[in-house]
Amino acid sequence: MKRTLVILAVATLCGTLATPATATDTGWHLRVFAAGFDPDLNVTVPAENPDFIDVTAESDLGFGVTLEYQFNNLLGLEAGFMKASPAIVLSAEDIPGYGDISLTDSMSTTALTLDLNFHLTPNSEYFDFYLGGGLARMGYGDLQYAEPDGDSLVLEVSNDTGYSAKAGLGISLGKNSNWAAFGGLRYIWTDLAVTQENAATFDFNTFSFSVGIAYSF
């Protein structure tokens, strides 16, 4: 579903830029932004008591920064950092003595990205539309839950390296200005490996959107 949203969003941006837009000079581009994280995690895992536990993730608002060096009008190499703390929710039904329960803890999540960007509007004076793809190194904090009986449930979470694809649109804040506003979409394919008594690995793909400011120099 989220992959479909990315494709539709990219197609929409392409349609918006059907008319000529701003020229992007070679050099450095620093982007600072707010980032919305929407992890795709909704699984049911077997347990002892209860028999099954539902594991889901909630969205969170984080932040990020990227630095790109644009070699020419078309290609650039970009390194980035994003951070958020989406909540991971464990829920179960009809537990004897407790009924339905829901345990929540926020998981510190960082993404280190390295992308090759393709700038598709080299002759534009006010717009910079680009697509990119590359590697994403995901770092996860451990999870700790307070169980209904007063015990603590600690889940160790392993880091992982995955892939990402993105689309971005920069809008110059004035002709020949070094400043621009921008927005972007990114999808990261990665895994979440959790260890307690038994190890388990889940798909933990993440859709993110960003809005921020860019400075070129």
Secondary structure per residue as TSV (DSSP state, phi and psi in degrees):
chain	resnum	aa	ss	phi	psi
A	1	M	-	360.0	-49.4
A	2	K	H	-67.6	-33.8
A	3	R	H	-61.1	-39.8
A	4	T	H	-62.5	-41.4
A	5	L	H	-61.4	-40.1
A	6	V	H	-61.4	-47.2
A	7	I	H	-61.1	-44.1
A	8	L	H	-64.4	-39.8
A	9	A	H	-65.4	-42.1
A	10	V	H	-62.1	-43.1
A	11	A	H	-62.2	-39.0
A	12	T	H	-64.3	-43.4
A	13	L	H	-63.9	-38.7
A	14	C	H	-61.7	-41.2
A	15	G	H	-65.2	-38.8
A	16	T	H	-62.9	-32.6
A	17	L	T	-97.2	23.6
A	18	A	S	-64.7	-25.2
A	19	T	S	-94.8	158.3
A	20	P	-	-57.8	144.0
A	21	A	-	-135.8	-170.2
A	22	T	B	-78.2	147.5
A	23	A	-	-74.8	138.5
A	24	T	-	-108.3	120.8
A	25	D	-	-76.8	159.1
A	26	T	S	-71.2	162.9
A	27	G	E	124.0	-159.1
A	28	W	E	-96.3	144.6
A	29	H	E	-130.7	116.6
A	30	L	E	-102.4	124.9
A	31	R	E	-122.7	129.5
A	32	V	E	-122.2	134.5
A	33	F	E	-155.8	159.3
A	34	A	E	-87.2	141.8
A	35	A	E	-129.9	123.8
A	36	G	E	-90.5	124.7
A	37	F	E	-104.7	130.4
A	38	D	E	-131.6	85.6
A	39	P	E	-69.2	144.2
A	40	D	E	-99.6	88.6
A	41	L	-	-139.1	114.6
A	42	N	E	-156.3	87.9
A	43	V	E	-131.2	160.2
A	44	T	E	-118.4	126.5
A	45	V	E	-118.8	146.3
A	46	P	E	-72.3	149.9
A	47	A	-	-146.5	-178.1
A	48	E	S	-91.9	-51.7
A	49	N	S	-150.1	97.6
A	50	P	S	-78.8	177.2
A	51	D	S	-71.1	-31.0
A	52	F	E	-139.1	148.0
A	53	I	E	-128.2	130.7
A	54	D	E	-87.9	133.2
A	55	V	E	-119.6	120.2
A	56	T	E	-133.4	162.8
A	57	A	E	-123.4	144.5
A	58	E	-	-107.2	157.5
A	59	S	-	-73.3	159.2
A	60	D	E	-150.7	156.0
A	61	L	E	-105.2	121.9
A	62	G	E	-123.7	-150.5
A	63	F	E	-148.4	168.9
A	64	G	E	-165.3	169.8
A	65	V	E	-149.1	141.9
A	66	T	E	-133.8	154.2
A	67	L	E	-132.9	120.0
A	68	E	E	-115.8	138.7
A	69	Y	E	-108.4	117.7
A	70	Q	E	-95.2	115.4
A	71	F	-	-72.4	-37.9
A	72	N	S	-151.0	-168.2
A	73	N	S	-66.1	-16.2
A	74	L	S	-110.9	-35.4
A	75	L	E	-119.8	142.5
A	76	G	E	-148.6	153.5
A	77	L	E	-113.6	128.4
A	78	E	E	-128.0	132.4
A	79	A	E	-110.4	142.5
A	80	G	E	-146.4	165.8
A	81	F	E	-139.6	131.9
A	82	M	E	-134.9	148.9
A	83	K	E	-143.8	138.4
A	84	A	E	-156.3	173.4
A	85	S	-	-136.5	71.9
A	86	P	-	-66.1	145.6
A	87	A	E	-80.1	135.9
A	88	I	E	-107.8	120.4
A	89	V	E	-109.7	127.7
A	90	L	E	-106.3	126.6
A	91	S	E	-137.3	149.2
A	92	A	E	-151.2	158.7
A	93	E	E	-119.1	151.6
A	94	D	E	54.9	48.1
A	95	I	E	-83.3	125.6
A	96	P	T	-54.4	127.3
A	97	G	T	86.6	-13.9
A	98	Y	T	-128.7	-22.3
A	99	G	E	74.2	-141.3
A	100	D	E	-82.3	136.2
A	101	I	E	-129.1	156.7
A	102	S	E	-145.0	120.2
A	103	L	E	-111.5	134.4
A	104	T	E	-131.0	136.6
A	105	D	E	-145.7	144.3
A	106	S	E	-84.8	134.7
A	107	M	-	-107.2	114.2
A	108	S	-	-59.2	124.5
A	109	T	E	-130.5	123.7
A	110	T	E	-122.5	146.6
A	111	A	E	-127.2	122.5
A	112	L	E	-104.6	121.3
A	113	T	E	-119.7	149.9
A	114	L	E	-137.2	115.2
A	115	D	E	-126.8	149.0
A	116	L	E	-99.7	120.2
A	117	N	E	-101.1	140.8
A	118	F	E	-116.0	111.3
A	119	H	E	-88.5	121.3
A	120	L	S	-102.9	-0.4
A	121	T	-	-127.4	62.0
A	122	P	T	-67.9	-18.8
A	123	N	T	-100.3	9.9
A	124	S	B	-87.8	145.1
A	125	E	S	-94.9	-19.5
A	126	Y	S	-126.7	-14.5
A	127	F	E	-125.2	144.3
A	128	D	E	-130.9	102.7
A	129	F	E	-102.3	127.6
A	130	Y	E	-140.8	151.5
A	131	L	E	-117.1	148.9
A	132	G	E	-149.8	163.0
A	133	G	E	-161.0	154.9
A	134	G	E	171.7	-146.4
A	135	L	E	-103.6	151.8
A	136	A	E	-136.3	121.6
A	137	R	E	-98.1	113.1
A	138	M	E	-100.1	128.8
A	139	G	E	-112.9	131.3
A	140	Y	E	-122.9	139.8
A	141	G	-	-85.4	156.6
A	142	D	-	-70.3	160.5
A	143	L	E	-111.5	140.4
A	144	Q	E	-136.1	124.2
A	145	Y	E	-118.4	144.2
A	146	A	E	-93.0	111.8
A	147	E	-	-77.6	158.7
A	148	P	T	-57.7	-28.0
A	149	D	T	-87.3	5.1
A	150	G	S	96.7	-11.5
A	151	D	-	-75.6	165.6
A	152	S	E	-109.2	137.4
A	153	L	E	-110.1	113.7
A	154	V	E	-109.1	126.5
A	155	L	E	-116.0	120.7
A	156	E	E	-85.7	130.6
A	157	V	E	-116.7	129.1
A	158	S	E	-90.6	148.2
A	159	N	-	-73.6	165.5
A	160	D	E	-153.7	155.5
A	161	T	E	-113.4	129.7
A	162	G	E	-135.3	-159.0
A	163	Y	E	-123.0	156.8
A	164	S	E	-143.2	156.1
A	165	A	E	-135.9	149.2
A	166	K	E	-152.1	165.6
A	167	A	E	-138.7	143.2
A	168	G	E	-141.7	154.2
A	169	L	E	-138.1	118.0
A	170	G	E	-104.0	140.0
A	171	I	E	-123.7	115.5
A	172	S	E	-61.9	141.4
A	173	L	S	-87.7	10.8
A	174	G	S	166.1	153.4
A	175	K	T	-61.2	128.7
A	176	N	T	65.4	15.6
A	177	S	-	-78.2	146.4
A	178	N	S	-82.4	-9.1
A	179	W	E	-102.6	146.1
A	180	A	E	-149.7	150.5
A	181	A	E	-94.2	150.2
A	182	F	E	-151.0	160.2
A	183	G	E	-139.1	155.0
A	184	G	E	-153.2	162.4
A	185	L	E	-126.9	142.5
A	186	R	E	-144.0	144.8
A	187	Y	E	-128.7	128.5
A	188	I	E	-116.4	128.8
A	189	W	E	-99.7	116.5
A	190	T	-	-154.6	175.6
A	191	D	E	-118.5	158.2
A	192	L	E	-122.0	111.0
A	193	A	E	-103.1	119.5
A	194	V	E	-114.9	135.6
A	195	T	E	-124.6	125.8
A	196	Q	S	-134.2	-104.1
A	197	E	S	-81.2	-36.7
A	198	N	S	-126.7	147.6
A	199	A	E	-84.9	144.2
A	200	A	E	-144.1	142.3
A	201	T	E	-123.9	132.0
A	202	F	E	-125.0	152.6
A	203	D	E	-65.5	132.4
A	204	F	-	-133.1	58.9
A	205	N	E	-73.0	142.6
A	206	T	E	-127.7	126.8
A	207	F	E	-97.6	134.2
A	208	S	E	-137.6	151.2
A	209	F	E	-127.1	149.4
A	210	S	E	-136.2	147.7
A	211	V	E	-138.6	129.0
A	212	G	E	-168.1	-158.0
A	213	I	E	-125.8	145.8
A	214	A	E	-127.8	147.3
A	215	Y	E	-130.7	128.7
A	216	S	E	-107.2	139.4
A	217	F	-	-150.6	360.0
